[in-house]
Amino acid sequence: MPIIIATARNEVRDRITGLRAGADDFLVKPYDVRELVARIEAVTRRSRTMPTDVEREQSVDIGGVRFDLVARQVLVDGVAVELTRKEFDIVAVLVRYPGVVVPRERIIREVWNSDWHSFSRSLEVHVGSIRRKIGPGAPIETVRGVGYRLAGA
């Protein structure tokens, strides 16, 4: 979990101590809220690039469907399914949070790197395409009004 220290201590040794103690960033008061938000976004971006436990495992099997994050491949009963880059990126987000409902906004932010709500319909179209390609055993569930979940994980 990323840590940002917000403090009135502005000495160099205080910042060094905080960073060495495990903080990811250091912000001295008074600060602008926009700067805090920008630092939170930056720290979050950096932490997302760290491999997750699932990525370290390299592949996950759910009901005859294998998701190989390193090879960027989906196999259904041993047969490769051709997904577009965006389709696989959506699958990768869901695989990183197995069994958890991932909000639509988070998927859009991670796949399209945007908060723009116009991608909402595009997300629905991509998920529909993924389901058609994987077939009747597609383990992607829709949670109405919230997002999607990788079922059976």
URRADA-V885880 format. One record per residue. RES is the residue in three letters. SS is DSSP state (a for helix, b for strand, c for the rest). PHI is phi in whole degrees, 0 to 359 (NA if undefined). PSI is psi as a letter, one per 30 degrees, with the letter a starting at -180 (* if undefined). Layout:
BEGIN
RES SS PHI PSI
RES SS PHI PSI
END
This chain:
BEGIN
MET c NA k
PRO c 293 k
ILE c 231 k
ILE b 241 k
ILE b 267 k
ALA b 244 j
THR b 211 l
ALA c 274 f
ARG c 287 j
ASN c 242 g
GLU c 286 k
VAL a 302 e
ARG a 296 e
ASP a 293 e
ARG a 294 e
ILE a 297 e
THR a 300 e
GLY a 298 e
LEU a 292 e
ARG a 291 f
ALA c 283 f
GLY c 122 f
ALA c 291 k
ASP c 269 f
ASP b 205 l
PHE b 219 k
LEU b 233 k
VAL b 262 k
LYS c 285 k
PRO c 284 k
TYR c 223 l
ASP c 277 k
VAL a 300 e
ARG a 297 e
GLU a 293 e
LEU a 301 e
VAL a 298 e
ALA a 298 e
ARG a 292 e
ILE a 298 e
GLU a 298 e
ALA a 295 e
VAL a 295 e
THR a 296 e
ARG a 300 e
ARG a 296 e
SER a 288 f
ARG a 291 f
THR c 281 f
MET c 287 k
PRO c 294 k
THR c 274 l
ASP a 302 e
VAL a 296 e
GLU a 294 e
ARG a 294 e
GLU a 289 f
GLN c 78 e
SER b 208 l
VAL b 227 k
ASP b 250 k
ILE b 223 j
GLY c 51 h
GLY c 85 f
VAL b 248 k
ARG b 253 k
PHE b 252 j
ASP b 254 j
LEU c 287 e
VAL c 285 e
ALA c 280 f
ARG c 52 h
GLN b 222 k
VAL b 241 k
LEU b 241 k
VAL b 248 j
ASP c 50 h
GLY c 84 f
VAL b 258 k
ALA b 292 k
VAL b 251 k
GLU c 278 j
LEU c 248 k
THR c 288 l
ARG a 301 e
LYS a 295 e
GLU a 300 e
PHE a 293 e
ASP a 298 e
ILE a 296 e
VAL a 301 e
ALA a 299 e
VAL a 299 e
LEU a 294 e
VAL a 293 e
ARG a 292 f
TYR c 235 i
PRO c 298 k
GLY c 78 f
VAL c 255 k
VAL c 287 j
VAL b 261 j
PRO b 300 k
ARG a 306 e
GLU a 300 e
ARG a 292 e
ILE a 299 e
ILE a 299 e
ARG a 297 e
GLU a 282 e
VAL a 273 e
TRP a 262 f
ASN c 54 h
SER c 209 l
ASP c 256 g
TRP c 290 k
HIS c 287 f
SER c 293 f
PHE a 281 f
SER a 302 e
ARG a 293 e
SER a 299 e
LEU a 300 e
GLU a 300 e
VAL a 296 e
HIS a 297 e
VAL a 297 e
GLY a 300 e
SER a 294 e
ILE a 300 e
ARG a 299 e
ARG a 297 e
LYS a 291 e
ILE a 285 e
GLY c 101 a
PRO c 298 f
GLY c 269 g
ALA c 301 j
PRO c 274 g
ILE b 260 j
GLU b 257 k
THR b 267 k
VAL b 250 j
ARG c 310 k
GLY c 76 f
VAL c 236 d
GLY b 175 b
TYR b 228 l
ARG b 221 k
LEU b 276 j
ALA c 283 l
GLY c 75 g
ALA c 273 *
END
